[in-house]
Amino acid sequence: MRTQLILALALSAAVLGAQKAPKPKQPSPVAYTPDLKQWRLDLSPDLGGWSSDRTVSLRIKLVDPKDPNPPKDEPRRFDYEDEEGGYDPGEGGEQDTRTAEQLKQARLDREAEAARNAWRQRTLKVWLNGATLTWSVQVGHSTNQEITAQNGENRLEILEPDSGLRVVRSWWVSTARTRLRVVSIQAQDEYASGNLQVLEPDGAVAEGGRRTPSGGMLRWSGEYTHETPPPGTYTLKWSGGWRGAKPARVRVEALLDGGTDQERRWTWERLILPGAGPVTLGTFDVEP
């Protein structure tokens, strides 16, 4: 009987000892070493061409395509846990019941995580129209910046010093004039009847009195204007009018960047037969 009791106590002690055995520590994650040559800098909107907006809302994102654990691109959250006293929920909140040892371990975990992700914190050097700026970004997270452009030519240059990654953008801002104008000109003593049509690069057709999605406008007077014409090929057409069942000669002129050293001008003249449908007069290209 005594022998059985001793064996039972020994077995119980072995079971309790096994239950209280400390769990083996998980190996610490190996710090990631980025290859800076693989990085890219995404910029939105992709500035270029002409604009009538002086205020530009930029979205910048420094991307590591081989990032093994890319962060979610969402608003960053702040950690309110105090390193010494733990979390203070304020009035009406729940009290933190963690022990001092648990708080210390939580702090050590945060410090280790911050050390592993220290490579994400970057400072960009920025030059905007001669002014020098610095922007703080985190690899994998989008950063929003608002810049004010000047009337005329603008130049933005962004440099990530460690990788040597550089992005340069140039664009023009015009708040006082129309960049593209198309008008019909009287080619004979009697003005030719009919209607002008302008086919924009995206396929939209500008017709009398209606504005296109890109902002082009063909007025009832027959004048087409666009402050910031999208780059691409524009096609001009003419739909013939009645005019007493007689042929009519029409002349159309397009003016791009008028009054500047980049001014370009095109002129088309064509005989339109009675009852003719939309006739193509010609095409021209607008560059960014």
CYANA upper distance limits for C-alpha pairs under 8 A (distance plus 0.5 A):
  1 MET  CA      5 LEU  CA      6.87
  2 ARG  CA      6 ILE  CA      6.83
  3 THR  CA      7 LEU  CA      6.84
  4 GLN  CA      8 ALA  CA      6.70
  5 LEU  CA      9 LEU  CA      6.76
  6 ILE  CA     10 ALA  CA      6.69
  7 LEU  CA     11 LEU  CA      6.63
  8 ALA  CA     12 SER  CA      6.70
  9 LEU  CA     13 ALA  CA      6.68
 10 ALA  CA     14 ALA  CA      6.76
 11 LEU  CA     15 VAL  CA      6.81
 12 SER  CA     16 LEU  CA      6.71
 13 ALA  CA     17 GLY  CA      6.49
 14 ALA  CA     18 ALA  CA      6.68
 15 VAL  CA     19 GLN  CA      6.82
 16 LEU  CA     20 LYS  CA      6.76
 17 GLY  CA     21 ALA  CA      6.64
 31 ALA  CA    116 ARG  CA      5.85
 32 TYR  CA     68 PRO  CA      8.43
 32 TYR  CA    116 ARG  CA      7.74
 34 PRO  CA     64 ASP  CA      8.05
 34 PRO  CA     66 LYS  CA      8.23
 34 PRO  CA     67 ASP  CA      7.93
 34 PRO  CA    119 TRP  CA      8.43
 35 ASP  CA     39 TRP  CA      7.90
 36 LEU  CA     64 ASP  CA      8.30
 36 LEU  CA    162 ASP  CA      8.06
 36 LEU  CA    163 SER  CA      5.55
 37 LYS  CA    163 SER  CA      6.71
 38 GLN  CA     64 ASP  CA      7.08
 38 GLN  CA     65 PRO  CA      7.36
 38 GLN  CA     66 LYS  CA      8.34
 39 TRP  CA     62 LEU  CA      7.66
 39 TRP  CA     63 VAL  CA      6.16
 39 TRP  CA     64 ASP  CA      5.31
 39 TRP  CA     65 PRO  CA      7.18
 39 TRP  CA    163 SER  CA      8.14
 39 TRP  CA    165 LEU  CA      8.04
 40 ARG  CA     62 LEU  CA      6.58
 40 ARG  CA     63 VAL  CA      5.88
 40 ARG  CA     64 ASP  CA      7.33
 40 ARG  CA    165 LEU  CA      7.62
 41 LEU  CA     60 ILE  CA      7.64
 41 LEU  CA     61 LYS  CA      6.34
 41 LEU  CA     62 LEU  CA      5.17
 41 LEU  CA     63 VAL  CA      6.67
 41 LEU  CA    165 LEU  CA      8.00
 41 LEU  CA    167 VAL  CA      7.87
 42 ASP  CA     59 ARG  CA      8.46
 42 ASP  CA     60 ILE  CA      6.32
 42 ASP  CA     61 LYS  CA      5.64
 42 ASP  CA     62 LEU  CA      6.91
 42 ASP  CA     63 VAL  CA      7.91
 43 LEU  CA     58 LEU  CA      7.48
 43 LEU  CA     59 ARG  CA      6.34
 43 LEU  CA     60 ILE  CA      5.46
 43 LEU  CA     61 LYS  CA      7.25
 44 SER  CA     58 LEU  CA      6.26
 44 SER  CA     59 ARG  CA      5.59
 44 SER  CA     60 ILE  CA      7.21
 45 PRO  CA     58 LEU  CA      6.94
 45 PRO  CA     59 ARG  CA      7.73
 46 ASP  CA    169 ARG  CA      8.46
 47 LEU  CA    169 ARG  CA      6.52
 47 LEU  CA    170 SER  CA      7.31
 47 LEU  CA    171 TRP  CA      6.77
 48 GLY  CA    169 ARG  CA      7.10
 48 GLY  CA    170 SER  CA      6.19
 48 GLY  CA    171 TRP  CA      4.93
 48 GLY  CA    172 TRP  CA      7.89
 48 GLY  CA    288 PRO  CA      6.84
 49 GLY  CA    170 SER  CA      8.24
 49 GLY  CA    171 TRP  CA      5.60
 49 GLY  CA    172 TRP  CA      6.59
 49 GLY  CA    231 PRO  CA      8.29
 49 GLY  CA    287 GLU  CA      8.10
 49 GLY  CA    288 PRO  CA      4.62
 50 TRP  CA    171 TRP  CA      6.51
 50 TRP  CA    172 TRP  CA      5.23
 50 TRP  CA    173 VAL  CA      6.20
 50 TRP  CA    174 SER  CA      7.69
 50 TRP  CA    228 THR  CA      5.92
 50 TRP  CA    229 PRO  CA      8.12
 50 TRP  CA    288 PRO  CA      7.69
 51 SER  CA    171 TRP  CA      8.17
 51 SER  CA    172 TRP  CA      6.75
 51 SER  CA    173 VAL  CA      5.34
 51 SER  CA    174 SER  CA      6.80
 51 SER  CA    227 GLU  CA      8.18
 51 SER  CA    228 THR  CA      6.05
 52 SER  CA    173 VAL  CA      5.97
 52 SER  CA    174 SER  CA      5.65
 52 SER  CA    175 THR  CA      5.67
 52 SER  CA    227 GLU  CA      7.62
 52 SER  CA    228 THR  CA      7.38
 53 ASP  CA    173 VAL  CA      7.29
 53 ASP  CA    174 SER  CA      8.40
 53 ASP  CA    175 THR  CA      7.89
 54 ARG  CA    148 THR  CA      6.04
 54 ARG  CA    149 ALA  CA      5.26
 54 ARG  CA    150 GLN  CA      6.97
 54 ARG  CA    151 ASN  CA      7.81
 54 ARG  CA    173 VAL  CA      7.16
 55 THR  CA    146 GLU  CA      7.49
 55 THR  CA    147 ILE  CA      6.46
 55 THR  CA    148 THR  CA      5.16
 55 THR  CA    149 ALA  CA      6.73
 56 VAL  CA    146 GLU  CA      6.18
 56 VAL  CA    147 ILE  CA      5.83
 56 VAL  CA    148 THR  CA      6.73
 56 VAL  CA    149 ALA  CA      7.76
 57 SER  CA    144 ASN  CA      7.49
 57 SER  CA    145 GLN  CA      6.47
 57 SER  CA    146 GLU  CA      5.01
 57 SER  CA    147 ILE  CA      7.07
 58 LEU  CA    144 ASN  CA      6.13
 58 LEU  CA    145 GLN  CA      5.61
 58 LEU  CA    146 GLU  CA      6.40
 58 LEU  CA    147 ILE  CA      7.97
 59 ARG  CA    142 SER  CA      6.91
 59 ARG  CA    143 THR  CA      6.22
 59 ARG  CA    144 ASN  CA      5.15
 59 ARG  CA    145 GLN  CA      6.99
 60 ILE  CA    142 SER  CA      6.09
 60 ILE  CA    143 THR  CA      5.65
 60 ILE  CA    144 ASN  CA      6.79
 60 ILE  CA    145 GLN  CA      8.17
 61 LYS  CA    137 VAL  CA      8.29
 61 LYS  CA    139 VAL  CA      7.61
 61 LYS  CA    140 GLY  CA      7.03
 61 LYS  CA    141 HIS  CA      6.54
 61 LYS  CA    142 SER  CA      5.06
 61 LYS  CA    143 THR  CA      6.78
 62 LEU  CA    137 VAL  CA      8.02
 62 LEU  CA    138 GLN  CA      7.67
 62 LEU  CA    139 VAL  CA      5.51
 62 LEU  CA    140 GLY  CA      6.49
 62 LEU  CA    141 HIS  CA      7.76
 62 LEU  CA    142 SER  CA      8.08
 63 VAL  CA    139 VAL  CA      6.29
 63 VAL  CA    140 GLY  CA      5.85
 64 ASP  CA    139 VAL  CA      7.46
 64 ASP  CA    140 GLY  CA      7.58
 70 PRO  CA    140 GLY  CA      6.61
 71 PRO  CA    140 GLY  CA      6.44
 71 PRO  CA    141 HIS  CA      7.53
 72 LYS  CA    140 GLY  CA      8.05
 72 LYS  CA    141 HIS  CA      7.79
 73 ASP  CA    140 GLY  CA      7.17
 73 ASP  CA    141 HIS  CA      5.55
 73 ASP  CA    142 SER  CA      6.84
 74 GLU  CA    141 HIS  CA      7.69
 74 GLU  CA    142 SER  CA      8.29
 80 TYR  CA     87 TYR  CA      7.16
 81 GLU  CA     86 GLY  CA      5.93
 81 GLU  CA     87 TYR  CA      5.01
 81 GLU  CA     88 ASP  CA      7.83
 82 ASP  CA     86 GLY  CA      5.28
 82 ASP  CA     87 TYR  CA      6.30
 82 ASP  CA     88 ASP  CA      8.22
 83 GLU  CA    103 LEU  CA      8.50
 83 GLU  CA    104 LYS  CA      8.41
 83 GLU  CA    107 ARG  CA      6.57
 86 GLY  CA     96 ASP  CA      7.83
 86 GLY  CA    103 LEU  CA      6.86
 87 TYR  CA     96 ASP  CA      6.91
 88 ASP  CA     95 GLN  CA      8.02
 88 ASP  CA     96 ASP  CA      8.09
 89 PRO  CA     93 GLY  CA      5.35
 89 PRO  CA     94 GLU  CA      6.80
 89 PRO  CA     95 GLN  CA      7.25
 89 PRO  CA     96 ASP  CA      8.47
 98 ARG  CA    102 GLN  CA      6.31
 98 ARG  CA    103 LEU  CA      6.84
 99 THR  CA    103 LEU  CA      6.74
100 ALA  CA    104 LYS  CA      6.65
101 GLU  CA    105 GLN  CA      6.69
102 GLN  CA    106 ALA  CA      6.64
103 LEU  CA    107 ARG  CA      6.72
104 LYS  CA    108 LEU  CA      6.72
105 GLN  CA    109 ASP  CA      6.61
106 ALA  CA    110 ARG  CA      6.77
107 ARG  CA    111 GLU  CA      6.72
108 LEU  CA    112 ALA  CA      6.61
109 ASP  CA    113 GLU  CA      6.62
110 ARG  CA    114 ALA  CA      6.57
111 GLU  CA    115 ALA  CA      6.63
112 ALA  CA    116 ARG  CA      6.74
113 GLU  CA    117 ASN  CA      6.84
114 ALA  CA    118 ALA  CA      6.37
117 ASN  CA    121 GLN  CA      8.24
120 ARG  CA    138 GLN  CA      5.57
120 ARG  CA    139 VAL  CA      5.24
120 ARG  CA    140 GLY  CA      8.33
121 GLN  CA    136 SER  CA      7.93
121 GLN  CA    137 VAL  CA      6.73
121 GLN  CA    138 GLN  CA      5.28
121 GLN  CA    139 VAL  CA      7.23
122 ARG  CA    136 SER  CA      6.42
122 ARG  CA    137 VAL  CA      5.86
122 ARG  CA    138 GLN  CA      6.42
122 ARG  CA    139 VAL  CA      7.80
122 ARG  CA    160 GLU  CA      8.18
123 THR  CA    134 THR  CA      7.03
123 THR  CA    135 TRP  CA      6.18
123 THR  CA    136 SER  CA      5.06
123 THR  CA    137 VAL  CA      6.66
123 THR  CA    160 GLU  CA      7.46
123 THR  CA    161 PRO  CA      8.50
124 LEU  CA    134 THR  CA      6.05
124 LEU  CA    135 TRP  CA      5.58
124 LEU  CA    136 SER  CA      6.78
124 LEU  CA    137 VAL  CA      7.80
124 LEU  CA    158 ILE  CA      7.11
124 LEU  CA    159 LEU  CA      6.18
124 LEU  CA    160 GLU  CA      5.50
124 LEU  CA    161 PRO  CA      7.59
125 LYS  CA    132 THR  CA      7.99
125 LYS  CA    133 LEU  CA      6.67
125 LYS  CA    134 THR  CA      5.36
125 LYS  CA    135 TRP  CA      7.20
125 LYS  CA    158 ILE  CA      6.33
125 LYS  CA    159 LEU  CA      5.62
125 LYS  CA    160 GLU  CA      7.00
125 LYS  CA    161 PRO  CA      7.88
126 VAL  CA    132 THR  CA      6.30
126 VAL  CA    133 LEU  CA      5.34
126 VAL  CA    134 THR  CA      6.18
126 VAL  CA    135 TRP  CA      7.75
126 VAL  CA    156 LEU  CA      7.86
126 VAL  CA    157 GLU  CA      6.22
126 VAL  CA    158 ILE  CA      5.12
126 VAL  CA    159 LEU  CA      6.91
127 TRP  CA    131 ALA  CA      5.98
127 TRP  CA    132 THR  CA      5.20
127 TRP  CA    133 LEU  CA      6.62
127 TRP  CA    155 ARG  CA      8.46
127 TRP  CA    156 LEU  CA      6.34
127 TRP  CA    157 GLU  CA      5.64
127 TRP  CA    158 ILE  CA      7.10
128 LEU  CA    132 THR  CA      7.13
128 LEU  CA    133 LEU  CA      8.21
128 LEU  CA    154 ASN  CA      8.11
128 LEU  CA    155 ARG  CA      6.43
128 LEU  CA    156 LEU  CA      5.20
128 LEU  CA    157 GLU  CA      7.06
129 ASN  CA    154 ASN  CA      6.56
129 ASN  CA    155 ARG  CA      5.95
129 ASN  CA    156 LEU  CA      7.20
137 VAL  CA    141 HIS  CA      7.86
137 VAL  CA    142 SER  CA      8.28
137 VAL  CA    143 THR  CA      6.92
138 GLN  CA    142 SER  CA      8.28
149 ALA  CA    154 ASN  CA      6.97
149 ALA  CA    173 VAL  CA      7.76
150 GLN  CA    154 ASN  CA      7.02
150 GLN  CA    173 VAL  CA      7.28
151 ASN  CA    172 TRP  CA      7.89
151 ASN  CA    173 VAL  CA      5.58
151 ASN  CA    174 SER  CA      6.23
151 ASN  CA    175 THR  CA      7.39
152 GLY  CA    172 TRP  CA      5.72
152 GLY  CA    173 VAL  CA      5.52
152 GLY  CA    174 SER  CA      6.60
153 GLU  CA    170 SER  CA      7.67
153 GLU  CA    171 TRP  CA      6.39
153 GLU  CA    172 TRP  CA      4.95
153 GLU  CA    173 VAL  CA      6.99
154 ASN  CA    170 SER  CA      5.99
154 ASN  CA    171 TRP  CA      5.79
154 ASN  CA    172 TRP  CA      6.39
154 ASN  CA    173 VAL  CA      7.97
155 ARG  CA    168 VAL  CA      7.82
155 ARG  CA    169 ARG  CA      6.29
155 ARG  CA    170 SER  CA      4.97
155 ARG  CA    171 TRP  CA      7.21
156 LEU  CA    168 VAL  CA      6.20
156 LEU  CA    169 ARG  CA      5.68
156 LEU  CA    170 SER  CA      6.88
157 GLU  CA    166 ARG  CA      7.67
157 GLU  CA    167 VAL  CA      6.26
157 GLU  CA    168 VAL  CA      4.93
157 GLU  CA    169 ARG  CA      6.98
158 ILE  CA    166 ARG  CA      6.11
158 ILE  CA    167 VAL  CA      5.70
158 ILE  CA    168 VAL  CA      6.97
159 LEU  CA    164 GLY  CA      7.12
159 LEU  CA    165 LEU  CA      6.28
159 LEU  CA    166 ARG  CA      5.00
159 LEU  CA    167 VAL  CA      7.16
160 GLU  CA    164 GLY  CA      6.09
160 GLU  CA    165 LEU  CA      5.72
160 GLU  CA    166 ARG  CA      6.99
161 PRO  CA    165 LEU  CA      7.64
174 SER  CA    178 THR  CA      8.37
174 SER  CA    227 GLU  CA      8.45
177 ARG  CA    227 GLU  CA      7.54
178 THR  CA    225 THR  CA      7.28
178 THR  CA    226 HIS  CA      6.60
178 THR  CA    227 GLU  CA      4.85
178 THR  CA    228 THR  CA      8.09
178 THR  CA    257 ASP  CA      8.48
179 ARG  CA    225 THR  CA      8.31
179 ARG  CA    226 HIS  CA      6.81
179 ARG  CA    227 GLU  CA      5.49
179 ARG  CA    228 THR  CA      6.86
179 ARG  CA    229 PRO  CA      7.83
179 ARG  CA    256 LEU  CA      6.25
179 ARG  CA    257 ASP  CA      5.52
179 ARG  CA    258 GLY  CA      7.50
180 LEU  CA    225 THR  CA      6.12
180 LEU  CA    226 HIS  CA      5.67
180 LEU  CA    227 GLU  CA      6.91
180 LEU  CA    228 THR  CA      8.16
180 LEU  CA    229 PRO  CA      7.26
180 LEU  CA    254 ALA  CA      7.84
180 LEU  CA    255 LEU  CA      6.33
180 LEU  CA    256 LEU  CA      5.17
180 LEU  CA    257 ASP  CA      7.05
180 LEU  CA    258 GLY  CA      8.42
181 ARG  CA    223 GLU  CA      7.75
181 ARG  CA    224 TYR  CA      6.17
181 ARG  CA    225 THR  CA      5.01
181 ARG  CA    226 HIS  CA      7.12
181 ARG  CA    254 ALA  CA      6.25
181 ARG  CA    255 LEU  CA      5.74
181 ARG  CA    256 LEU  CA      7.11
182 VAL  CA    223 GLU  CA      6.33
182 VAL  CA    224 TYR  CA      5.41
182 VAL  CA    225 THR  CA      6.91
182 VAL  CA    252 VAL  CA      7.64
182 VAL  CA    253 GLU  CA      6.19
182 VAL  CA    254 ALA  CA      4.78
182 VAL  CA    255 LEU  CA      6.83
183 VAL  CA    222 GLY  CA      6.95
183 VAL  CA    223 GLU  CA      5.23
183 VAL  CA    224 TYR  CA      6.90
183 VAL  CA    252 VAL  CA      6.26
183 VAL  CA    253 GLU  CA      6.00
183 VAL  CA    254 ALA  CA      7.07
184 SER  CA    196 LEU  CA      8.23
184 SER  CA    222 GLY  CA      7.16
184 SER  CA    223 GLU  CA      7.58
184 SER  CA    250 VAL  CA      7.84
184 SER  CA    251 ARG  CA      6.26
184 SER  CA    252 VAL  CA      4.75
184 SER  CA    253 GLU  CA      6.74
185 ILE  CA    250 VAL  CA      7.72
185 ILE  CA    251 ARG  CA      5.78
185 ILE  CA    252 VAL  CA      6.28
185 ILE  CA    253 GLU  CA      7.69
186 GLN  CA    190 GLU  CA      8.04
186 GLN  CA    191 TYR  CA      5.93
186 GLN  CA    192 ALA  CA      7.59
186 GLN  CA    250 VAL  CA      7.37
186 GLN  CA    251 ARG  CA      7.08
187 ALA  CA    191 TYR  CA      7.69
187 ALA  CA    192 ALA  CA      8.34
187 ALA  CA    249 ARG  CA      6.76
187 ALA  CA    250 VAL  CA      6.32
187 ALA  CA    251 ARG  CA      6.27
188 GLN  CA    192 ALA  CA      8.33
188 GLN  CA    249 ARG  CA      7.62
192 ALA  CA    241 GLY  CA      8.25
192 ALA  CA    243 ARG  CA      7.88
192 ALA  CA    248 ALA  CA      6.06
192 ALA  CA    249 ARG  CA      7.02
192 ALA  CA    250 VAL  CA      6.63
193 SER  CA    240 GLY  CA      7.25
193 SER  CA    241 GLY  CA      5.38
193 SER  CA    242 TRP  CA      7.50
193 SER  CA    243 ARG  CA      6.73
193 SER  CA    248 ALA  CA      8.21
194 GLY  CA    238 TRP  CA      7.34
194 GLY  CA    239 SER  CA      5.94
194 GLY  CA    240 GLY  CA      5.09
194 GLY  CA    241 GLY  CA      4.63
194 GLY  CA    242 TRP  CA      8.24
195 ASN  CA    208 GLY  CA      8.45
195 ASN  CA    222 GLY  CA      7.50
195 ASN  CA    238 TRP  CA      6.15
195 ASN  CA    239 SER  CA      5.76
195 ASN  CA    240 GLY  CA      7.38
195 ASN  CA    241 GLY  CA      8.02
196 LEU  CA    207 GLU  CA      7.80
196 LEU  CA    222 GLY  CA      6.78
196 LEU  CA    236 LEU  CA      7.77
196 LEU  CA    237 LYS  CA      6.45
196 LEU  CA    238 TRP  CA      5.25
196 LEU  CA    239 SER  CA      7.13
197 GLN  CA    205 VAL  CA      7.28
197 GLN  CA    206 ALA  CA      6.42
197 GLN  CA    207 GLU  CA      6.02
197 GLN  CA    218 LEU  CA      8.49
197 GLN  CA    236 LEU  CA      6.40
197 GLN  CA    237 LYS  CA      5.51
197 GLN  CA    238 TRP  CA      6.53
197 GLN  CA    239 SER  CA      8.23
198 VAL  CA    205 VAL  CA      6.22
198 VAL  CA    206 ALA  CA      5.61
198 VAL  CA    207 GLU  CA      7.57
198 VAL  CA    218 LEU  CA      8.47
198 VAL  CA    224 TYR  CA      8.25
198 VAL  CA    234 TYR  CA      7.43
198 VAL  CA    235 THR  CA      6.40
198 VAL  CA    236 LEU  CA      5.38
198 VAL  CA    237 LYS  CA      6.92
199 LEU  CA    203 GLY  CA      6.60
199 LEU  CA    204 ALA  CA      6.38
199 LEU  CA    205 VAL  CA      5.07
199 LEU  CA    206 ALA  CA      6.86
199 LEU  CA    234 TYR  CA      6.21
199 LEU  CA    235 THR  CA      5.49
199 LEU  CA    236 LEU  CA      6.85
199 LEU  CA    237 LYS  CA      8.36
200 GLU  CA    204 ALA  CA      5.86
200 GLU  CA    205 VAL  CA      6.76
200 GLU  CA    206 ALA  CA      8.00
200 GLU  CA    232 GLY  CA      8.45
200 GLU  CA    233 THR  CA      7.56
200 GLU  CA    234 TYR  CA      5.56
200 GLU  CA    235 THR  CA      7.33
201 PRO  CA    230 PRO  CA      7.74
201 PRO  CA    231 PRO  CA      7.78
201 PRO  CA    232 GLY  CA      5.72
201 PRO  CA    233 THR  CA      5.79
201 PRO  CA    234 TYR  CA      6.24
204 ALA  CA    212 THR  CA      6.95
204 ALA  CA    213 PRO  CA      8.05
205 VAL  CA    212 THR  CA      7.61
206 ALA  CA    210 ARG  CA      7.14
206 ALA  CA    211 ARG  CA      7.20
206 ALA  CA    212 THR  CA      6.47
206 ALA  CA    216 GLY  CA      7.38
206 ALA  CA    217 MET  CA      6.98
206 ALA  CA    218 LEU  CA      6.28
206 ALA  CA    224 TYR  CA      8.50
207 GLU  CA    217 MET  CA      8.38
207 GLU  CA    218 LEU  CA      6.12
207 GLU  CA    219 ARG  CA      8.31
208 GLY  CA    218 LEU  CA      5.68
208 GLY  CA    219 ARG  CA      5.77
208 GLY  CA    220 TRP  CA      5.49
208 GLY  CA    222 GLY  CA      7.58
209 GLY  CA    217 MET  CA      7.60
209 GLY  CA    218 LEU  CA      6.27
209 GLY  CA    219 ARG  CA      5.26
209 GLY  CA    220 TRP  CA      5.95
210 ARG  CA    217 MET  CA      6.67
210 ARG  CA    218 LEU  CA      6.93
210 ARG  CA    219 ARG  CA      7.88
211 ARG  CA    215 GLY  CA      6.45
211 ARG  CA    216 GLY  CA      5.99
211 ARG  CA    217 MET  CA      5.02
211 ARG  CA    218 LEU  CA      7.43
212 THR  CA    216 GLY  CA      5.64
212 THR  CA    217 MET  CA      7.00
214 SER  CA    229 PRO  CA      8.02
214 SER  CA    230 PRO  CA      7.88
215 GLY  CA    226 HIS  CA      6.93
215 GLY  CA    227 GLU  CA      8.14
215 GLY  CA    228 THR  CA      8.14
215 GLY  CA    229 PRO  CA      8.30
216 GLY  CA    224 TYR  CA      7.70
216 GLY  CA    225 THR  CA      6.48
216 GLY  CA    226 HIS  CA      5.13
216 GLY  CA    227 GLU  CA      8.10
216 GLY  CA    229 PRO  CA      7.75
217 MET  CA    224 TYR  CA      6.04
217 MET  CA    225 THR  CA      6.01
217 MET  CA    226 HIS  CA      6.96
218 LEU  CA    222 GLY  CA      6.85
218 LEU  CA    223 GLU  CA      6.14
218 LEU  CA    224 TYR  CA      4.67
218 LEU  CA    225 THR  CA      7.11
219 ARG  CA    223 GLU  CA      6.00
219 ARG  CA    224 TYR  CA      6.83
229 PRO  CA    286 VAL  CA      7.99
230 PRO  CA    286 VAL  CA      7.85
230 PRO  CA    288 PRO  CA      8.00
231 PRO  CA    285 ASP  CA      7.83
231 PRO  CA    286 VAL  CA      5.40
231 PRO  CA    287 GLU  CA      5.54
231 PRO  CA    288 PRO  CA      5.78
232 GLY  CA    285 ASP  CA      6.01
232 GLY  CA    286 VAL  CA      5.86
232 GLY  CA    287 GLU  CA      7.06
233 THR  CA    283 THR  CA      7.14
233 THR  CA    284 PHE  CA      6.17
233 THR  CA    285 ASP  CA      4.92
233 THR  CA    286 VAL  CA      6.92
234 TYR  CA    283 THR  CA      5.97
234 TYR  CA    284 PHE  CA      5.95
234 TYR  CA    285 ASP  CA      6.66
234 TYR  CA    286 VAL  CA      8.14
235 THR  CA    280 THR  CA      7.78
235 THR  CA    281 LEU  CA      8.20
235 THR  CA    282 GLY  CA      6.52
235 THR  CA    283 THR  CA      4.94
235 THR  CA    284 PHE  CA      7.32
236 LEU  CA    280 THR  CA      6.45
236 LEU  CA    281 LEU  CA      5.99
236 LEU  CA    282 GLY  CA      6.13
236 LEU  CA    283 THR  CA      6.64
237 LYS  CA    278 PRO  CA      6.26
237 LYS  CA    279 VAL  CA      5.71
237 LYS  CA    280 THR  CA      4.82
237 LYS  CA    281 LEU  CA      5.85
237 LYS  CA    282 GLY  CA      7.95
238 TRP  CA    277 GLY  CA      8.37
238 TRP  CA    278 PRO  CA      5.58
238 TRP  CA    279 VAL  CA      5.64
238 TRP  CA    280 THR  CA      7.03
238 TRP  CA    281 LEU  CA      7.39
239 SER  CA    276 ALA  CA      7.22
239 SER  CA    277 GLY  CA      5.81
239 SER  CA    278 PRO  CA      4.60
239 SER  CA    279 VAL  CA      6.70
240 GLY  CA    272 ILE  CA      6.70
240 GLY  CA    273 LEU  CA      7.55
240 GLY  CA    274 PRO  CA      6.95
240 GLY  CA    275 GLY  CA      6.57
240 GLY  CA    276 ALA  CA      5.91
240 GLY  CA    277 GLY  CA      6.82
240 GLY  CA    278 PRO  CA      7.45
240 GLY  CA    279 VAL  CA      8.47
241 GLY  CA    274 PRO  CA      7.44
241 GLY  CA    275 GLY  CA      7.30
242 TRP  CA    246 LYS  CA      8.09
242 TRP  CA    274 PRO  CA      6.80
242 TRP  CA    275 GLY  CA      7.24
243 ARG  CA    247 PRO  CA      8.38
243 ARG  CA    248 ALA  CA      8.25
243 ARG  CA    274 PRO  CA      8.24
245 ALA  CA    274 PRO  CA      5.81
245 ALA  CA    275 GLY  CA      8.19
246 LYS  CA    273 LEU  CA      7.62
246 LYS  CA    274 PRO  CA      6.35
247 PRO  CA    271 LEU  CA      7.15
247 PRO  CA    272 ILE  CA      6.14
247 PRO  CA    273 LEU  CA      5.08
247 PRO  CA    274 PRO  CA      6.05
248 ALA  CA    271 LEU  CA      6.11
248 ALA  CA    272 ILE  CA      5.67
248 ALA  CA    273 LEU  CA      7.10
248 ALA  CA    274 PRO  CA      8.28
249 ARG  CA    269 GLU  CA      7.48
249 ARG  CA    270 ARG  CA      6.04
249 ARG  CA    271 LEU  CA      4.72
249 ARG  CA    272 ILE  CA      6.40
250 VAL  CA    269 GLU  CA      6.10
250 VAL  CA    270 ARG  CA      6.04
250 VAL  CA    271 LEU  CA      6.87
250 VAL  CA    272 ILE  CA      7.63
251 ARG  CA    267 THR  CA      7.64
251 ARG  CA    268 TRP  CA      6.11
251 ARG  CA    269 GLU  CA      4.74
251 ARG  CA    270 ARG  CA      7.11
252 VAL  CA    267 THR  CA      6.26
252 VAL  CA    268 TRP  CA      5.81
252 VAL  CA    269 GLU  CA      6.96
253 GLU  CA    265 ARG  CA      7.73
253 GLU  CA    266 TRP  CA      6.17
253 GLU  CA    267 THR  CA      4.91
253 GLU  CA    268 TRP  CA      6.96
254 ALA  CA    265 ARG  CA      6.21
254 ALA  CA    266 TRP  CA      5.67
254 ALA  CA    267 THR  CA      6.99
255 LEU  CA    263 GLU  CA      7.86
255 LEU  CA    264 ARG  CA      6.51
255 LEU  CA    265 ARG  CA      5.19
255 LEU  CA    266 TRP  CA      7.19
256 LEU  CA    263 GLU  CA      6.21
256 LEU  CA    264 ARG  CA      5.68
256 LEU  CA    265 ARG  CA      6.84
256 LEU  CA    286 VAL  CA      8.46
257 ASP  CA    262 GLN  CA      6.52
257 ASP  CA    263 GLU  CA      5.15
257 ASP  CA    264 ARG  CA      7.15
258 GLY  CA    262 GLN  CA      8.22
258 GLY  CA    263 GLU  CA      5.45
258 GLY  CA    264 ARG  CA      7.67
259 GLY  CA    263 GLU  CA      6.87
266 TRP  CA    284 PHE  CA      8.14
268 TRP  CA    281 LEU  CA      6.82
268 TRP  CA    282 GLY  CA      7.31
269 GLU  CA    281 LEU  CA      7.91
270 ARG  CA    281 LEU  CA      7.45
272 ILE  CA    276 ALA  CA      7.38
272 ILE  CA    279 VAL  CA      8.27
